[in-house]
């Protein structure tokens, strides 16, 4: 099925979540005969179903497995796994399955200025996607472009491509789920930031997970951006079928070779999109431009050195922007204007010459390792729901940086065992079992403060999910910040 006329087309939307509701509304507006299916039930789903039914959209709750007769297309929410019974039935009937990103790609409209749809600069990876896409959008804005961070962040990708006032270019965050269901996606340029085991229950294997990430490079026209420190990302570039003339562009924290981005004496440097790149380079700013200003204990604003993984994120964003043609000055201005989302390696306070960092978003070991690499000495707050993870490599890599550890959460014993094996001399304290929410976090912060010394960093980078003790990682980070303020007497 190529770009169809949706008028009267029988379409099934799988899932009654945010992306499913958005897809159902768009398809209904295009004249399709839409049926939404969802295996769940309950008051929340019933209310959402009623809103769609009022528009004329059919909804089937409690049945997400059977394929309605006559279906010509399925548009699925990203979380529905490939092994679902609905998709097996679709394959048997020859019915294609698209995700919301695939639908958005096919609904793009040409810009009046160029006669072509707005190009997509796309980002994926196990960690760092949101930060990189938001950095990229900030850079594009500084270059005078109408843009947005879209996809798995910010504006819905469907809303973006159908916006009444069109965008010049889109910075698109894509998950492995979304890429799996986007067979015709062909970005202008794309980056894979890193690869580590994640969502293997959904994909079935690390190989399948990596292959879905690698789809982002298919059909790239200008640049495939990869991580010089992660050979798996370069391997995906080598396997990709790209347009003739598309270049492989590496980024890393060292001095860059030709066709790469890197760091020289604290400066961000481009040796890819310059004349005579064998001899020349363009300065894009400094590593200090990446960190937002924060107030010190005396009230003066200053910029702390950026964490290494955020320098890497900035280089990837800069590479995509430069592939699009952005001038170096706008790269610097965009990075200086960028403000990270909450709970992503955010400084929340300095109390008694100890710095408190909220990286509650570090819900897996790969993210936590990046955070731990940014500081020393560290009083590390870790634990929660492990989601099947192991912690030996994480602890082994961070052991020399640890002053002490405060353990929380249901699977704390897994981290304690790894600490006993690889960091037996590091003091370990545990929060009281059974406590949750604000009471638990206040105790954790007080305990961490008692272990810290002047110049240390207390780092909330749990390497685990939060739902055993908190509503989500956001609440976990908010309560951490509140406890730090209480500690400071604010």
C-alpha positions as CSV (number, residue, x, y, z in Angstrom):
1,X,0.0,0.0,0.0
2,X,1.6,3.3,-1.1
3,X,0.0,6.7,-0.2
4,X,-3.7,5.8,-0.2
5,X,-6.9,7.8,-0.5
6,X,-8.2,7.4,3.0
7,X,-11.8,8.3,2.0
8,X,-14.0,5.3,3.2
9,X,-10.8,3.2,3.8
10,X,-11.5,0.7,6.6
11,X,-8.7,1.3,9.1
12,X,-8.0,-0.2,12.5
13,X,-6.1,1.8,15.1
14,X,-4.5,-0.4,17.7
15,X,-4.4,1.2,21.1
16,X,-6.4,3.9,22.9
17,X,-3.5,5.8,24.3
18,X,-2.3,9.3,23.3
19,X,-0.8,8.3,19.9
20,X,-3.8,6.0,19.2
21,X,-6.3,8.8,19.8
22,X,-4.3,11.2,17.7
23,X,-4.1,8.7,14.8
24,X,-7.8,8.0,15.1
25,X,-8.7,11.6,15.0
26,X,-6.5,12.3,12.0
27,X,-7.7,9.3,10.0
28,X,-11.3,10.1,10.8
29,X,-10.7,13.7,9.5
30,X,-9.3,12.2,6.3
31,X,-12.5,10.3,5.7
32,X,-11.4,6.8,6.8
33,X,-13.8,4.4,8.5
34,X,-11.9,4.0,11.7
35,X,-12.2,1.3,14.4
36,X,-10.1,1.6,17.5
37,X,-9.3,-1.7,19.3
38,X,-7.8,-2.1,22.8
39,X,-7.6,-5.1,25.0
40,X,-8.0,-3.1,28.2
41,X,-11.0,-1.8,30.0
42,X,-11.9,0.5,32.9
43,X,-13.3,3.9,33.5
44,X,-10.4,5.8,31.8
45,X,-10.6,3.9,28.6
46,X,-14.3,4.0,28.6
47,X,-14.2,7.8,28.8
48,X,-11.7,8.1,26.0
49,X,-13.8,5.7,23.9
50,X,-16.9,7.8,24.4
51,X,-15.1,10.9,23.1
52,X,-14.1,9.1,19.9
53,X,-17.5,7.5,19.5
54,X,-19.1,11.0,19.6
55,X,-17.1,11.8,16.5
56,X,-18.2,8.7,14.7
57,X,-15.2,6.5,15.4
58,X,-16.0,2.9,16.4
59,X,-14.2,1.6,19.5
60,X,-13.9,-2.0,20.7
61,X,-12.6,-2.4,24.2
62,X,-11.6,-5.7,25.8
63,X,-10.7,-7.1,22.3
64,X,-7.2,-6.3,21.0
65,X,-6.6,-9.6,19.2
66,X,-9.1,-10.1,16.5
67,X,-9.0,-8.3,13.1
68,X,-12.3,-6.6,12.1
69,X,-13.6,-7.9,8.9
70,X,-12.7,-5.8,5.8
71,X,-9.7,-4.0,7.4
72,X,-7.3,-2.6,4.8
73,X,-4.8,-1.0,7.1
74,X,-3.7,-1.1,10.8
75,X,-2.1,2.0,12.4
76,X,-0.6,0.9,15.7
77,X,0.5,2.6,18.9
78,X,4.3,2.2,19.4
79,X,4.0,-0.1,22.4
80,X,2.2,-2.9,20.7
81,X,4.7,-5.7,20.3
82,X,5.2,-7.4,16.9
83,X,4.1,-10.7,18.2
84,X,0.6,-9.5,19.0
85,X,-2.2,-11.7,17.8
86,X,-3.7,-8.8,15.9
87,X,-0.6,-8.5,13.8
88,X,-0.5,-12.2,13.1
89,X,-4.0,-12.0,11.8
90,X,-3.1,-8.9,9.7
91,X,-0.1,-10.7,8.2
92,X,-2.3,-13.7,7.3
93,X,-4.8,-11.4,5.6
94,X,-2.2,-9.3,3.8
95,X,-3.0,-6.1,5.8
96,X,-0.1,-3.7,6.2
97,X,0.8,-2.3,9.7
98,X,2.0,1.2,10.1
99,X,3.0,3.2,13.2
100,X,2.0,6.8,13.8
101,X,5.4,7.9,12.5
102,X,4.8,6.0,9.2
103,X,1.4,7.6,8.9
104,X,2.9,11.1,9.5
105,X,5.7,10.5,7.0
106,X,3.1,9.6,4.3
107,X,0.9,12.7,5.2
108,X,3.7,15.2,4.8
109,X,2.8,18.2,2.6
110,X,5.1,20.2,0.3
111,X,6.4,23.6,1.5
112,X,5.5,26.5,-0.7
113,X,9.1,27.7,-0.7
114,X,10.6,24.5,-1.9
115,X,7.9,22.3,-3.3
116,X,9.2,19.5,-1.0
117,X,8.0,18.5,2.5
118,X,10.0,19.8,5.5
119,X,13.1,17.6,6.0
120,X,13.4,15.4,9.1
121,X,16.6,15.4,11.1
122,X,16.1,12.2,13.2
123,X,17.7,10.9,16.4
124,X,17.5,7.6,18.1
125,X,19.7,5.7,20.7
126,X,19.2,3.9,24.0
127,X,19.8,7.1,26.0
128,X,20.1,10.8,25.3
129,X,17.5,11.1,22.5
130,X,15.3,13.7,24.1
131,X,18.2,16.0,25.2
132,X,19.8,15.7,21.7
133,X,16.6,16.5,19.9
134,X,15.9,19.5,22.1
135,X,19.4,20.7,21.6
136,X,18.9,20.4,17.8
137,X,15.6,22.2,17.9
138,X,17.3,25.0,19.9
139,X,20.1,25.3,17.3
140,X,17.6,25.3,14.4
141,X,15.6,28.0,16.1
142,X,18.8,30.1,16.6
143,X,19.4,29.7,12.9
144,X,16.0,31.4,12.2
145,X,14.1,28.2,11.2
146,X,10.5,27.4,12.2
147,X,11.0,24.1,13.9
148,X,10.0,21.8,16.8
149,X,11.2,18.8,18.8
150,X,8.7,16.1,17.8
151,X,8.1,12.4,17.8
152,X,8.7,10.8,21.1
153,X,9.0,14.2,22.7
154,X,7.2,17.6,22.6
155,X,4.8,18.0,19.7
156,X,3.1,14.9,18.2
157,X,4.7,14.1,14.9
158,X,1.2,13.9,13.3
159,X,0.3,17.3,14.6
160,X,3.6,18.7,13.3
161,X,3.2,17.5,9.7
162,X,-0.4,18.7,9.6
163,X,0.2,22.0,11.3
164,X,-1.7,24.9,9.8
165,X,1.6,27.0,9.7
166,X,4.1,24.6,8.3
167,X,7.5,23.9,9.8
168,X,10.8,24.5,7.9
169,X,12.5,21.5,9.4
170,X,11.7,19.0,12.1
171,X,13.9,17.6,14.9
172,X,12.5,14.1,15.4
173,X,13.1,11.8,18.3
174,X,12.3,8.2,17.4
175,X,12.2,5.1,19.6
176,X,13.0,1.6,18.5
177,X,9.2,0.8,18.6
178,X,8.4,3.7,16.3
179,X,11.2,2.8,13.9
180,X,10.0,-0.8,13.7
181,X,6.6,0.3,12.4
182,X,8.0,3.0,9.9
183,X,9.2,1.1,6.8
184,X,9.2,4.0,4.4
185,X,10.8,6.6,6.6
186,X,13.7,8.3,4.8
187,X,15.2,11.2,6.9
188,X,17.4,14.0,5.5
189,X,20.0,13.0,8.1
190,X,20.0,10.9,11.2
191,X,22.0,9.9,14.3
192,X,22.2,6.8,16.5
193,X,23.7,8.0,19.8
194,X,24.5,4.7,21.4
195,X,23.3,1.1,21.8
196,X,22.8,-0.9,24.9
197,X,20.4,-3.7,25.8
198,X,16.9,-2.3,26.3
199,X,13.4,-3.4,25.5
200,X,14.6,-6.9,24.6
201,X,11.3,-8.4,25.8
202,X,9.6,-6.4,23.0
203,X,12.2,-6.9,20.2
204,X,13.1,-10.5,21.1
205,X,16.9,-10.1,20.9
206,X,19.6,-7.5,20.9
207,X,20.1,-8.1,17.2
208,X,16.5,-7.2,16.5
209,X,16.6,-4.2,18.7
210,X,19.8,-2.9,16.9
211,X,18.3,-3.6,13.5
212,X,15.2,-1.5,14.4
213,X,17.4,1.3,15.6
214,X,19.4,1.1,12.3
215,X,16.3,1.7,10.3
216,X,16.8,5.4,11.0
217,X,19.7,5.5,8.5
218,X,17.7,4.0,5.6
219,X,17.5,6.5,2.7
220,X,19.5,9.3,4.4
221,X,20.5,11.9,1.9
222,X,23.2,14.0,3.6
223,X,24.6,12.4,6.8
224,X,24.5,9.3,8.9
225,X,25.8,10.5,12.3
226,X,27.3,7.8,14.6
227,X,29.2,7.6,17.9
228,X,32.9,7.0,17.6
229,X,32.9,5.5,21.1
230,X,30.2,2.9,20.2
231,X,31.3,0.7,17.3
232,X,27.8,-0.8,17.1
233,X,26.5,2.5,15.8
234,X,29.1,2.7,13.0
235,X,28.2,-0.9,12.1
236,X,24.6,0.2,11.5
237,X,25.8,3.0,9.2
238,X,27.8,0.4,7.2
239,X,24.7,-1.8,6.8
240,X,22.4,1.1,5.8
241,X,21.1,1.6,2.2
242,X,21.5,5.4,1.8
243,X,21.3,7.9,-1.1
244,X,24.4,8.3,-3.2
245,X,26.6,11.0,-1.7
246,X,25.4,10.5,1.9
247,X,28.3,10.7,4.3
248,X,29.2,8.9,7.6
249,X,29.9,11.5,10.2
250,X,31.4,10.5,13.6
251,X,31.3,12.4,16.9
252,X,33.4,11.8,20.0
253,X,35.0,13.5,23.0
254,X,38.5,13.6,21.5
255,X,40.2,15.6,18.9
256,X,38.3,14.9,15.6
257,X,39.7,13.5,12.4
258,X,38.4,14.6,9.0
259,X,34.7,14.1,8.6
260,X,34.2,14.0,12.4
261,X,33.1,16.2,15.2
262,X,35.0,16.4,18.5
263,X,36.6,18.5,21.3
264,X,39.9,20.4,21.2
265,X,41.0,22.4,24.3
266,X,37.5,22.7,25.5
267,X,36.1,23.8,22.1
268,X,33.5,22.0,20.1
269,X,34.9,21.4,16.6
270,X,33.5,20.4,13.2
271,X,35.9,18.8,10.7
272,X,33.1,17.5,8.5
273,X,31.2,20.4,7.0
274,X,34.1,22.7,6.2
275,X,36.2,23.4,3.1
276,X,39.3,21.2,2.9
277,X,38.4,19.2,6.0
278,X,41.8,17.4,5.9
279,X,43.4,20.7,7.0
280,X,40.6,22.9,8.4
281,X,38.0,22.9,11.2
282,X,35.2,25.1,12.3
283,X,34.8,26.2,16.0
284,X,31.2,25.7,17.1
285,X,31.4,26.9,20.7
286,X,32.8,25.6,24.0
287,X,31.8,22.8,26.3
288,X,30.7,25.4,28.8
289,X,28.1,26.6,26.4
290,X,26.3,23.3,26.8
291,X,25.5,23.7,30.6
292,X,22.8,26.2,31.7
293,X,23.8,28.8,34.2
294,X,23.2,28.0,37.8
295,X,23.4,30.1,41.0
296,X,26.2,29.4,43.4
297,X,25.8,29.6,47.2
298,X,26.8,33.3,47.0
299,X,24.1,33.9,44.4
300,X,26.4,34.4,41.5
301,X,25.5,32.7,38.2
302,X,28.0,30.4,36.6
303,X,28.2,27.5,34.1
304,X,29.5,24.2,35.4
305,X,31.5,21.9,33.0
306,X,29.0,19.8,31.0
307,X,28.8,16.1,31.7
308,X,30.6,14.0,29.1
309,X,27.5,12.4,27.8
310,X,25.9,15.8,27.3
311,X,28.9,17.0,25.4
312,X,28.4,13.9,23.1
313,X,24.7,14.8,22.7
314,X,25.6,18.4,21.8
315,X,28.1,17.2,19.2
316,X,25.5,14.9,17.6
317,X,23.0,17.7,17.5
318,X,25.6,20.0,16.0
319,X,26.4,17.4,13.3
320,X,22.8,17.1,12.3
321,X,22.4,20.9,12.2
322,X,25.5,21.4,10.2
323,X,24.4,18.6,7.8
324,X,21.3,20.8,7.3
325,X,23.4,23.8,6.6
326,X,23.3,25.7,9.9
327,X,26.2,28.2,10.4
328,X,28.6,27.7,13.3
329,X,27.4,30.9,15.1
330,X,23.8,29.5,15.3
331,X,25.1,26.2,16.8
332,X,26.7,28.1,19.7
333,X,23.7,30.4,20.2
334,X,21.4,27.4,20.2
335,X,23.4,25.4,22.7
336,X,23.7,28.4,25.0
337,X,19.9,28.9,24.8
338,X,19.1,25.2,25.5
339,X,17.6,24.3,28.8
340,X,17.3,20.6,29.7
341,X,14.1,19.0,30.9
342,X,13.8,18.3,34.6
343,X,15.4,15.1,36.1
344,X,18.2,14.9,33.5
345,X,21.5,15.4,35.3
346,X,20.0,18.7,36.8
347,X,21.8,20.5,39.6
348,X,19.1,21.1,42.3
349,X,21.3,22.7,45.0
350,X,24.6,23.1,46.8
351,X,24.4,22.6,50.6
352,X,27.5,22.7,52.8
353,X,29.8,22.6,49.7
354,X,28.1,19.4,48.5
355,X,26.4,19.5,45.1
356,X,23.1,17.6,44.7
357,X,22.3,16.3,41.2
358,X,18.9,14.9,40.1
359,X,19.3,12.4,37.3
360,X,16.1,10.5,38.1
361,X,15.6,9.9,34.4
362,X,18.5,7.4,34.6
363,X,16.2,4.4,34.8
364,X,18.7,1.9,33.3
365,X,22.3,1.0,33.8
366,X,23.5,2.6,30.6
367,X,22.1,6.0,31.6
368,X,23.4,5.7,35.1
369,X,26.9,4.9,33.9
370,X,26.9,8.1,31.9
371,X,25.8,10.1,34.9
372,X,28.3,8.5,37.2
373,X,31.2,9.2,34.8
374,X,30.5,12.9,35.1
375,X,31.4,13.4,38.8
376,X,33.8,12.4,41.6
377,X,33.7,11.7,44.5
378,X,30.1,10.6,44.5
379,X,27.5,9.6,47.1
380,X,25.3,7.6,44.9
381,X,21.6,7.0,45.4
382,X,20.6,3.9,43.5
383,X,17.9,1.3,43.3
384,X,14.2,0.6,42.5
385,X,12.8,-1.9,40.0
386,X,15.7,-3.5,38.1
387,X,13.6,-4.6,35.0
388,X,15.9,-7.7,34.7
389,X,19.1,-5.7,34.7
390,X,22.4,-6.7,36.2
391,X,24.8,-4.2,37.8
392,X,28.3,-5.7,37.8
393,X,29.6,-3.7,34.8
394,X,28.0,-0.5,36.1
395,X,29.5,-0.8,39.6
396,X,32.9,-2.0,38.3
397,X,33.1,1.0,36.1
398,X,32.1,3.5,38.8
399,X,33.8,2.0,41.8
400,X,36.8,4.4,42.0
401,X,34.4,7.4,41.9
402,X,32.2,6.3,44.8
403,X,32.5,7.9,48.3
404,X,29.4,5.9,49.5
405,X,26.1,4.5,48.3
406,X,22.5,4.8,49.6
407,X,20.3,2.0,48.3
408,X,16.5,2.2,47.9
409,X,13.8,0.2,46.3
410,X,12.6,-3.3,45.7
411,X,15.7,-4.7,43.9
412,X,18.4,-3.0,46.0
413,X,19.9,-6.4,46.9
414,X,21.1,-6.8,43.3
415,X,23.1,-3.6,43.5
416,X,24.4,-4.4,47.0
417,X,25.7,-7.8,45.7
418,X,27.5,-6.0,42.9
419,X,29.0,-3.5,45.3
420,X,30.2,-6.4,47.5
421,X,31.9,-8.0,44.5
422,X,33.5,-4.9,42.9
423,X,33.6,-2.1,45.5
424,X,33.8,-3.9,48.9
425,X,35.4,-0.9,50.6
426,X,32.7,1.6,49.7
427,X,30.3,2.2,52.6
428,X,26.7,1.2,51.8
429,X,23.5,2.4,53.7
430,X,20.0,1.3,53.0
431,X,16.7,3.3,53.3
432,X,14.1,1.7,55.5
433,X,12.0,-0.9,53.7
434,X,8.3,-0.2,53.3
435,X,8.7,3.6,53.1
436,X,7.6,5.4,50.0
437,X,7.2,8.9,48.6
438,X,8.3,12.1,50.4
439,X,9.0,10.4,53.7
440,X,11.3,7.9,52.1
441,X,13.2,10.4,50.0
442,X,13.7,12.8,52.9
443,X,15.4,10.0,54.8
444,X,17.5,9.1,51.8
445,X,18.8,12.7,51.3
446,X,19.6,13.1,55.0
447,X,21.5,9.8,54.9
448,X,23.4,10.8,51.8
449,X,24.3,14.2,53.3
450,X,25.7,12.5,56.4
451,X,28.0,10.5,54.2
452,X,29.2,13.3,51.9
453,X,32.2,15.6,52.4
454,X,33.0,19.0,51.1
455,X,33.4,18.9,47.3
456,X,31.4,15.7,46.9
457,X,28.4,15.2,44.7
458,X,25.2,13.5,45.9
459,X,23.9,11.9,42.7
460,X,20.4,10.5,42.3
461,X,21.0,8.2,39.3
462,X,19.0,5.1,40.3
463,X,19.7,2.8,37.3
464,X,16.2,1.4,38.0
465,X,12.5,2.2,37.4
466,X,10.7,4.1,40.2
467,X,7.2,2.6,40.5
468,X,7.9,0.5,43.6
469,X,8.3,3.7,45.7
470,X,7.1,6.6,43.5
471,X,4.5,7.4,40.9
472,X,7.2,7.8,38.2
473,X,10.7,9.0,37.8
474,X,9.4,12.6,37.7
475,X,8.0,12.4,41.2
476,X,11.1,10.7,42.4
477,X,13.2,13.6,41.2
478,X,10.8,16.2,42.4
479,X,10.8,14.7,45.9
480,X,14.6,14.6,45.8
481,X,14.8,18.3,45.0
482,X,12.3,19.1,47.7
483,X,14.3,17.1,50.3
484,X,17.5,19.0,49.2
485,X,15.7,22.3,49.7
486,X,14.5,21.2,53.1
487,X,18.1,20.2,54.0
488,X,19.2,23.7,53.0
489,X,16.5,25.2,55.2
490,X,14.9,26.8,52.2
